[in-house]
Amino acid sequence: MGLIVFGVVVFSIAFAAVNKGAEKMVLNGGKNGKVPFPHAVHQTTLNDCKICHQLFPQDQGVIDRLKSEGKLKKKQLMKQCQTCHRKMKKAGSKAGPTRCKACHSG
């Protein structure tokens, strides 16, 4: 029985590690340029994948696909990022950027 529990725990840890996604990503920022996205920093800071992934599944390229299908509005994700960053800043916490050029790298 102990061996089974051990196996489940090891499998769960391995699956969680594999399913974390890339440490850093680059998102399509439209006409204003690409957006470097420190994924691991957000995972550590927020500690809840659903905060972002309620809008889109954890699949590579899904944001652009959902936008092209009309299932994700053009600036919906950007507005979510800005809102979160502004709330954290207002609360006195370390927060991400809120200005366009601070995220979009042209």
CORURRA-V499339 format. One record per pair of residues at least 24 apart in sequence whose C-alpha atoms are under 10 Angstrom apart, sorted by the first residue. I is the first residue (numbers start at 0). J is the second residue. Records with the same first field share a line. If there is no record, write none. Layout:
BEGIN
I=J, J
END
This chain:
BEGIN
18=57
19=48, 57
20=57, 58, 59
21=59
26=60, 62, 63, 103
27=60, 62, 63, 103
28=63, 73, 74, 77, 99, 102, 103, 104, 105
29=63, 73, 74, 103, 105
30=103, 105
31=99, 100, 102, 103, 104, 105
32=99, 100, 102, 103, 104, 105
33=102, 103, 104, 105
34=99, 100, 101, 102, 103, 104, 105
35=102, 103, 104
36=102
41=95
44=93, 94
50=79, 83
51=76, 79, 80
54=79
77=102
END
